[in-house]
Amino acid sequence: MTQVEIWRSQAAATLAFLVPKISGDIPNDRDGMVDNLLRSLNNLPPRPANRQPYAGLFPAADITTWRKRAAATLKASVPKIKEIEGSIFDGAIDELIRVIRKLPARPQGRAPYAGLFTAADLPTWRKQASQNLVAAIAKLAEPDYTEADRKIDDLIRAMSGLALRPANRNPYEGIYQAPNLTEYRKLAARRIQQLIAVLEDDFNSQDIFVDSTIRVLNNLPPRATNQAPYSGLYVRTTTPNLITQEQLIAIAPYSRRDRLEKLLPHLNTTMQRYEINTPLRKAHFLAQVGHESDGFNTNEEYASGAAYEGRRDLGNTQAGDGVRFKGRGLIQVTGRANYGECGRALGVDLIANPQRLGDFDLACLSAGWYWDTRRLNPDADFDDILTITRVINGGTNGLADRRDYLARAKRVFRI
């Protein structure tokens, strides 16, 4: 999997979780944004101004049902986004070439470079674009600044992460020092060549739409103009070091397949975030959470939690804390104090909303947080299941079952 494919998988799971949680009994602006995204992903015309969100996309139903259907559709659609658009800058590069060569604008729906160059893969197109721009800029003969110079300046600033050019400043001023416009253009051509050479990942314009929707639903600030889609939402992985559904099923063959499917993207996010990234670390982590969650079949303990009432060692100082803060997560976090600590680490108010810890994303992330704060990666590196079990369990309960999970995981990861 490429980096963008990994991010799309994570984004699909995020949207599937967030959309059903949109509040309100009638469609609102957030529903409108989700509707627009669904239409974009499925190449449908824009929603008519007088039509409420989801109407026309799904059969008549209540808003809760519509949101659930939208979530399921997004989960299936986002990973299928085609890698045709290149990075967020390829469109601007294409536009600049067309401006300099005085060509018509790129038709809507056409990928950058298509129609400019013969069919090829994206890296080849980028090389051709770079060579083309260097040659085209060298041929600019106008003695005064032109629209092409302004667009060249804009592109360099955007790709370099620089502030926009002040309105009272000519193109290139403040970026370079040169005696005349001809020399400015030479420096600009060289810089564009460098910037195109390091472009990474294949983003589609729909990725930008997905990113902005996730940020709105999560109440996050907008993406910075020089930031690629998904950056800042998900961590970057240098290798496709993710576990697959087939691997997870082989490790947990007696678990419900539907639950494994829901857990998988969040397990991968968790293991990336907490550097559970070697075969031994993954094997030990999955063995422990597999046992602790009854074979991945529950995100919270089956007991009511009443037994924890009044447990001051867990921070349960208020009436009802035992049930309220029962064990949740794949490695069950228990008690008011632990909920508070975990919530602060994950950026979620688990004291006000303790049941949130039972949701698939936090059930996994809290297990990673527990693993990381107890510094269990080094014990996994030493293949020390006894120490890991004692840290998690306080003893060796279920050791035989943990060993069985570990043995299967080792076979899967060829340890």
C-alpha positions as CSV (number, residue, x, y, z in Angstrom):
1,M,0.0,0.0,0.0
2,T,1.2,3.5,-0.7
3,Q,1.1,6.2,2.0
4,V,-2.0,7.8,0.5
5,E,-3.8,4.4,0.4
6,I,-3.0,3.9,4.0
7,W,-4.4,7.3,4.9
8,R,-7.5,6.8,2.8
9,S,-8.2,3.6,4.7
10,Q,-7.8,5.4,8.0
11,A,-10.0,8.3,6.7
12,A,-12.7,5.9,5.7
13,A,-12.8,4.4,9.2
14,T,-12.8,7.9,10.7
15,L,-15.8,9.0,8.6
16,A,-17.7,5.8,9.3
17,F,-17.3,6.6,13.0
18,L,-18.0,10.3,12.9
19,V,-20.9,10.7,10.5
20,P,-23.5,8.7,12.6
21,K,-22.5,10.9,15.6
22,I,-23.6,14.2,13.9
23,S,-26.1,15.7,16.3
24,G,-29.5,17.0,15.6
25,D,-32.9,15.6,14.6
26,I,-33.0,17.4,11.3
27,P,-30.3,17.7,8.6
28,N,-27.8,20.5,9.2
29,D,-24.7,22.0,7.6
30,R,-22.5,19.0,8.5
31,D,-25.0,16.7,6.8
32,G,-24.8,19.0,3.8
33,M,-21.0,18.6,3.7
34,V,-21.3,14.8,4.0
35,D,-23.9,14.8,1.2
36,N,-21.6,16.9,-1.0
37,L,-18.7,14.5,-0.4
38,L,-20.8,11.5,-1.2
39,R,-21.8,13.1,-4.5
40,S,-18.2,14.0,-5.4
41,L,-17.0,10.5,-4.6
42,N,-19.7,9.0,-6.8
43,N,-19.5,11.5,-9.6
44,L,-23.0,12.7,-9.1
45,P,-24.2,16.2,-10.0
46,P,-24.4,18.7,-7.1
47,R,-27.3,18.6,-4.8
48,P,-30.1,21.0,-5.8
49,A,-30.3,24.1,-3.6
50,N,-33.9,23.2,-2.5
51,R,-33.1,19.6,-1.6
52,Q,-32.2,18.5,1.9
53,P,-29.0,16.4,2.4
54,Y,-29.2,12.7,1.6
55,A,-32.5,13.1,-0.3
56,G,-32.0,11.5,-3.7
57,L,-29.0,9.5,-2.5
58,F,-30.9,7.1,-0.2
59,P,-34.5,5.9,0.1
60,A,-36.7,7.9,2.4
61,A,-35.9,7.4,6.0
62,D,-35.3,9.2,9.3
63,I,-32.1,11.3,9.7
64,T,-30.4,8.7,11.9
65,T,-30.8,6.0,9.3
66,W,-29.6,8.3,6.5
67,R,-26.5,9.1,8.5
68,K,-25.7,5.4,9.1
69,R,-26.2,4.7,5.4
70,A,-23.9,7.7,4.5
71,A,-21.3,6.4,6.9
72,A,-21.4,2.9,5.3
73,T,-21.2,4.4,1.8
74,L,-18.2,6.6,2.8
75,K,-16.4,3.6,4.4
76,A,-16.7,1.8,1.1
77,S,-16.0,4.7,-1.3
78,V,-13.1,6.6,0.2
79,P,-10.5,3.7,-0.2
80,K,-11.5,3.5,-3.8
81,I,-10.5,7.1,-4.7
82,K,-8.5,6.9,-7.9
83,E,-4.9,8.1,-7.9
84,I,-5.2,10.3,-10.9
85,E,-4.7,13.9,-9.6
86,G,-1.2,13.7,-8.2
87,S,-0.2,15.9,-5.3
88,I,-2.2,19.1,-4.4
89,F,0.3,21.0,-6.6
90,D,0.1,19.0,-9.8
91,G,-3.0,20.9,-10.8
92,A,-1.3,24.2,-10.3
93,I,1.7,23.0,-12.3
94,D,-0.6,21.9,-15.2
95,E,-2.3,25.3,-15.0
96,L,1.0,27.2,-15.2
97,I,2.1,25.2,-18.2
98,R,-1.2,26.1,-19.9
99,V,-0.9,29.8,-19.1
100,I,2.7,30.1,-20.3
101,R,1.9,28.1,-23.5
102,K,-1.4,30.0,-23.9
103,L,-3.4,26.9,-24.0
104,P,-7.1,26.5,-22.9
105,A,-7.8,25.7,-19.3
106,R,-7.7,22.0,-18.3
107,P,-11.2,20.5,-18.9
108,Q,-13.1,19.6,-15.7
109,G,-12.5,16.0,-14.7
110,R,-9.3,15.6,-16.6
111,A,-6.2,14.7,-14.6
112,P,-3.2,17.2,-14.5
113,Y,-0.8,16.7,-17.5
114,A,-3.3,14.5,-19.4
115,G,-3.6,16.2,-22.8
116,L,-0.3,18.0,-22.3
117,F,1.9,15.0,-22.6
118,T,1.4,11.5,-24.0
119,A,0.1,8.8,-21.7
120,A,2.5,7.9,-18.9
121,D,2.8,7.3,-15.2
122,L,2.7,10.3,-12.8
123,P,6.5,10.4,-12.1
124,T,7.2,10.5,-15.9
125,W,4.6,13.3,-16.3
126,R,6.2,15.3,-13.5
127,K,9.6,15.0,-15.2
128,Q,8.1,16.2,-18.5
129,A,6.4,19.0,-16.7
130,S,9.6,20.1,-15.1
131,Q,11.5,20.1,-18.3
132,N,8.7,21.8,-20.1
133,L,8.5,24.6,-17.6
134,V,12.2,25.3,-17.5
135,A,12.2,25.6,-21.3
136,A,9.0,27.7,-21.4
137,I,10.2,30.1,-18.7
138,A,13.5,30.6,-20.5
139,K,11.5,31.7,-23.6
140,L,9.6,34.4,-21.7
141,A,10.7,37.5,-23.5
142,E,8.4,40.2,-22.2
143,P,10.4,43.0,-20.5
144,D,7.7,43.6,-17.9
145,Y,6.1,41.3,-15.4
146,T,3.2,39.2,-16.8
147,E,0.4,37.0,-15.6
148,A,2.8,34.0,-16.1
149,D,5.3,35.6,-13.7
150,R,2.7,36.1,-11.1
151,K,1.6,32.5,-11.3
152,I,5.2,31.3,-11.2
153,D,5.7,33.3,-8.1
154,D,2.5,32.0,-6.5
155,L,3.4,28.4,-7.3
156,I,6.9,28.7,-5.8
157,R,5.6,30.3,-2.7
158,A,2.9,27.6,-2.2
159,M,5.2,24.7,-2.9
160,S,7.9,26.2,-0.6
161,G,5.5,26.9,2.3
162,L,6.0,30.6,2.0
163,A,3.6,33.4,2.8
164,L,1.6,34.9,-0.1
165,R,3.3,37.7,-2.0
166,P,2.3,41.1,-0.6
167,A,0.0,43.1,-3.0
168,N,2.6,45.9,-3.4
169,R,5.5,43.6,-4.3
170,N,6.5,42.4,-7.8
171,P,6.8,38.6,-8.5
172,Y,10.0,37.0,-7.2
173,E,10.9,39.9,-4.9
174,G,11.4,38.7,-1.4
175,I,12.2,35.2,-2.7
176,Y,15.4,35.9,-4.7
177,Q,17.9,38.7,-5.3
178,A,18.6,39.3,-8.9
179,P,19.7,42.3,-11.1
180,N,16.9,42.0,-13.6
181,L,13.7,40.1,-14.6
182,T,15.6,37.7,-16.9
183,E,17.8,36.5,-14.0
184,Y,14.7,36.3,-11.7
185,R,13.1,34.0,-14.2
186,K,16.2,31.8,-14.4
187,L,16.2,31.4,-10.6
188,A,12.5,30.7,-10.6
189,A,12.8,28.0,-13.2
190,R,15.6,26.3,-11.3
191,R,13.5,26.4,-8.1
192,I,10.4,24.9,-9.7
193,Q,12.6,22.1,-11.1
194,Q,13.8,21.3,-7.6
195,L,10.3,21.5,-6.1
196,I,8.7,19.2,-8.7
197,A,11.5,16.6,-8.2
198,V,10.6,16.0,-4.6
199,L,6.8,15.8,-5.0
200,E,5.4,12.8,-3.2
201,D,2.2,10.8,-3.0
202,D,-0.7,10.7,-5.4
203,F,-3.6,12.7,-4.2
204,N,-7.0,13.3,-5.9
205,S,-9.0,16.5,-5.4
206,Q,-11.5,14.3,-3.6
207,D,-8.8,13.6,-0.9
208,I,-8.9,17.4,-0.2
209,F,-12.7,17.1,0.2
210,V,-12.4,14.1,2.5
211,D,-9.7,15.8,4.6
212,S,-11.9,19.0,5.1
213,T,-14.9,16.9,6.0
214,I,-13.0,15.1,8.7
215,R,-11.7,18.3,10.1
216,V,-15.1,19.9,10.3
217,L,-16.7,16.9,11.9
218,N,-13.8,16.7,14.4
219,N,-14.0,20.5,15.1
220,L,-10.4,20.8,13.9
221,P,-8.8,23.9,12.3
222,P,-8.7,23.9,8.5
223,R,-5.8,22.3,6.7
224,A,-2.9,24.7,6.0
225,T,-2.5,25.7,2.4
226,N,0.9,24.1,2.1
227,Q,-0.2,20.9,3.9
228,A,-1.1,17.8,1.9
229,P,-4.5,16.1,2.6
230,Y,-4.5,13.9,5.7
231,S,-1.2,15.4,7.0
232,G,-1.7,16.2,10.7
233,L,-4.7,13.8,10.9
234,Y,-2.7,10.6,10.6
235,V,0.9,9.7,11.1
236,R,3.2,9.0,8.2
237,T,4.6,5.5,7.8
238,T,7.8,5.0,5.8
239,T,6.8,1.4,4.9
240,P,3.5,-0.3,4.4
241,N,3.9,-2.1,7.7
242,L,0.2,-2.7,8.3
243,I,-1.6,-5.9,9.2
244,T,-4.2,-7.2,6.9
245,Q,-7.7,-8.6,7.5
246,E,-6.4,-12.0,6.5
247,Q,-3.6,-11.8,9.1
248,L,-5.9,-10.7,11.9
249,I,-8.3,-13.6,11.1
250,A,-5.4,-16.1,11.2
251,I,-4.4,-14.7,14.6
252,A,-7.9,-14.7,16.0
253,P,-9.7,-17.5,14.0
254,Y,-12.5,-17.9,16.5
255,S,-13.5,-14.2,16.6
256,R,-16.4,-12.5,14.9
257,R,-15.3,-11.4,11.4
258,D,-17.5,-8.2,11.5
259,R,-15.7,-7.1,14.6
260,L,-12.3,-7.8,13.3
261,E,-13.1,-5.7,10.2
262,K,-14.2,-2.8,12.4
263,L,-11.1,-3.0,14.6
264,L,-8.5,-3.5,11.9
265,P,-8.0,0.2,10.8
266,H,-7.9,1.3,14.4
267,L,-5.4,-1.4,15.3
268,N,-3.2,-0.3,12.5
269,T,-3.4,3.4,13.5
270,T,-2.6,2.4,17.1
271,M,0.4,0.3,16.2
272,Q,1.8,3.1,14.0
273,R,1.2,5.7,16.7
274,Y,2.9,3.7,19.5
275,E,5.7,2.2,17.4
276,I,4.5,-1.3,17.7
277,N,6.1,-1.8,14.4
278,T,8.3,-4.9,14.4
279,P,7.0,-8.5,13.9
280,L,7.7,-9.3,17.6
281,R,6.1,-6.2,18.9
282,K,3.0,-6.7,16.8
283,A,2.7,-10.4,17.8
284,H,2.9,-9.7,21.5
285,F,0.6,-6.7,21.4
286,L,-2.1,-8.6,19.4
287,A,-1.7,-11.6,21.7
288,Q,-2.4,-9.6,24.8
289,V,-5.3,-7.5,23.4
290,G,-6.8,-10.6,21.8
291,H,-6.9,-12.3,25.2
292,E,-7.9,-9.2,27.2
293,S,-10.9,-8.5,24.8
294,D,-12.2,-12.0,24.9
295,G,-10.9,-12.8,21.4
296,F,-11.6,-9.2,20.1
297,N,-15.3,-9.8,20.8
298,T,-15.9,-7.0,23.3
299,N,-14.6,-3.5,23.9
300,E,-15.6,-3.5,27.6
301,E,-15.8,-6.0,30.4
302,Y,-19.0,-8.0,30.7
303,A,-19.5,-7.3,34.5
304,S,-21.4,-4.2,35.5
305,G,-18.5,-2.6,37.3
306,A,-20.3,-2.4,40.6
307,A,-17.4,-4.3,42.2
308,Y,-15.2,-1.2,41.7
309,E,-17.6,1.1,43.7
310,G,-15.6,3.0,46.3
311,R,-12.2,1.8,45.1
312,R,-10.1,4.8,46.0
313,D,-7.0,3.2,44.5
314,L,-8.8,3.6,41.2
315,G,-9.9,7.1,41.9
316,N,-13.6,6.1,42.3
317,T,-14.6,8.7,44.9
318,Q,-18.1,9.6,43.7
319,A,-21.2,7.5,43.9
320,G,-21.7,5.4,40.8
321,D,-18.0,5.6,39.7
322,G,-17.7,1.8,39.8
323,V,-20.3,1.3,37.0
324,R,-19.5,4.5,35.3
325,F,-15.8,3.8,34.9
326,K,-15.9,0.0,34.4
327,G,-13.2,-1.6,32.3
328,R,-13.3,-0.4,28.7
329,G,-10.9,-0.7,25.8
330,L,-9.1,-3.7,24.4
331,I,-6.8,-3.6,27.5
332,Q,-9.5,-2.6,29.9
333,V,-8.9,0.8,31.4
334,T,-10.7,0.9,34.8
335,G,-11.5,3.6,37.3
336,R,-12.0,7.4,37.3
337,A,-8.3,8.1,37.8
338,N,-7.2,5.9,34.9
339,Y,-10.0,7.3,32.6
340,G,-8.8,10.8,33.3
341,E,-5.2,10.0,32.6
342,C,-6.1,8.1,29.4
343,G,-8.4,10.8,28.2
344,R,-5.8,13.5,28.7
345,A,-3.3,11.5,26.6
346,L,-5.8,10.9,23.8
347,G,-7.4,14.4,23.9
348,V,-10.9,13.1,24.8
349,D,-12.9,14.0,27.9
350,L,-13.5,10.5,29.2
351,I,-14.7,11.7,32.6
352,A,-17.7,13.4,31.0
353,N,-18.2,10.7,28.4
354,P,-16.8,7.4,29.7
355,Q,-18.7,5.2,27.3
356,R,-16.7,6.8,24.5
357,L,-13.8,4.5,25.5
358,G,-15.8,1.5,24.3
359,D,-15.9,2.9,20.7
360,F,-13.7,1.0,18.3
361,D,-11.1,3.8,17.7
362,L,-10.5,4.6,21.4
363,A,-10.7,0.9,22.4
364,C,-7.7,0.4,20.3
365,L,-5.9,3.7,21.0
366,S,-6.3,3.3,24.8
367,A,-4.7,-0.2,24.5
368,G,-1.8,1.4,22.7
369,W,-1.6,4.2,25.3
370,Y,-1.5,1.6,28.1
371,W,1.2,-0.4,26.2
372,D,3.3,2.7,25.6
373,T,3.0,4.1,29.2
374,R,4.1,0.8,30.6
375,R,7.0,0.6,28.2
376,L,6.2,-2.9,26.9
377,N,7.8,-2.6,23.5
378,P,11.3,-3.5,25.0
379,D,9.8,-6.5,26.7
380,A,8.3,-7.6,23.4
381,D,11.7,-7.1,21.8
382,F,13.0,-9.7,24.3
383,D,10.1,-12.0,23.5
384,D,9.2,-11.9,27.2
385,I,5.5,-12.8,27.4
386,L,5.7,-13.4,31.2
387,T,6.7,-9.9,32.0
388,I,4.2,-8.4,29.6
389,T,1.4,-10.5,31.1
390,R,2.2,-9.6,34.7
391,V,2.3,-5.9,33.8
392,I,-1.1,-6.1,32.1
393,N,-2.8,-8.6,34.3
394,G,-1.0,-8.2,37.7
395,G,-0.4,-12.0,37.5
396,T,-0.4,-14.7,35.0
397,N,-4.1,-15.3,34.5
398,G,-4.9,-16.6,31.0
399,L,-1.2,-17.2,30.2
400,A,-2.0,-20.4,28.1
401,D,-4.5,-18.5,26.0
402,R,-2.1,-15.6,25.5
403,R,0.6,-18.1,24.4
404,D,-1.8,-19.5,21.9
405,Y,-2.4,-16.1,20.4
406,L,1.3,-15.4,20.4
407,A,2.1,-18.6,18.6
408,R,-0.4,-17.9,15.9
409,A,0.8,-14.3,15.5
410,K,4.4,-15.5,15.2
411,R,3.4,-17.9,12.4
412,V,1.5,-15.1,10.6
413,F,4.5,-12.7,10.9
414,R,7.0,-15.5,10.2
415,I,8.9,-15.1,13.4
